[in-house]
């Protein structure tokens, strides 16, 4: 994900790619999808990625939960403030 790419665009692209892979029978379990999605975010999201990864404890990380947290962060605008502070438009 590029620093200036919108999260919704990135999620759509990610879902398109995983759907294309599934169409050729290359499937990923839910936790792998969540981890790949989080690791594909721009460097500016590293703090959130660590928080989400550490919050799971021994539970399995679920893709929908990771996306929900990500979208919640965007909706509340708290991450945008950090990005602007770092000089990202």
N, C-alpha and C positions, 0 to 999 in steps of 0.2 A: 504494500500500500504506500503510495506517495504521501508525503506530509500534507499536501494540499488537497488530497482526494477526500471526498465526503464519505462518511461511514456507510450511509445507505447505498451509495454507488459501489463501494467495496464489498458490502454484503451481497448485493445483487450479482456482482461478478463472481464472487466465491460460490454462491449457490448455483450459478450457471455452469461453472467448471465442475462442481461435484455432480451435478445432474448429467453432464456429458460423460463423465467417468462412469457413473452408474449405468448409463445406456450401453456401455461396452463391458458391463459386469465387473467393474472395478469399484467395489463398495468399501466404505470406511465405517467403523462403528461410531456411535454418537460421541464418545469421549475423544477419539482421534480427530473427528471433524471440529470439535470445540478447541482442541489444542492447536490444530493447524490454523484455524481462524484467528485465534488470539496471537499466535506467533507471526501471522502475516500482517499485523497492524504496524503502522509507522512507529518509529522509535519514540515519538512523543507520547505514545500510549503505554510505555513500559511499566509505569507505576500502576496503572489499572490492571494490566496483565498479571503483574506479580500479586496484586491484591486478590484477584479472582482465583488465580492458581493456588494461593495459600489458604483461601477461605474454604476450600473443599475438604481439607483434612484427609480422612480416609475414604470419603465418599467419592463416587465417580462423577466427574465433571460432565454436565449435560450441555449439548450444543445450544438448545433453546435457552437455558439459564445464562450461558455466557453471552449470547446475543442480546438477551433481555437486559442484562447489566450494562452492556455496551450502549444499547439504545437509550436506556435510562440516563446514563451519564451524558449523552448527547442532548437529550430532551431537557435536562436540567441546566445545561449550558456550563456546568462546572469545568468540563474539560476544555471548552472553548476559551475560557479565561486563561487557563494554563498555556494553551497554544499561542494565544495572542501575546502573553508575557514572554514567550520564547521566540517571538518574531514571526510566527506562522500566521498568514492571513486567515 
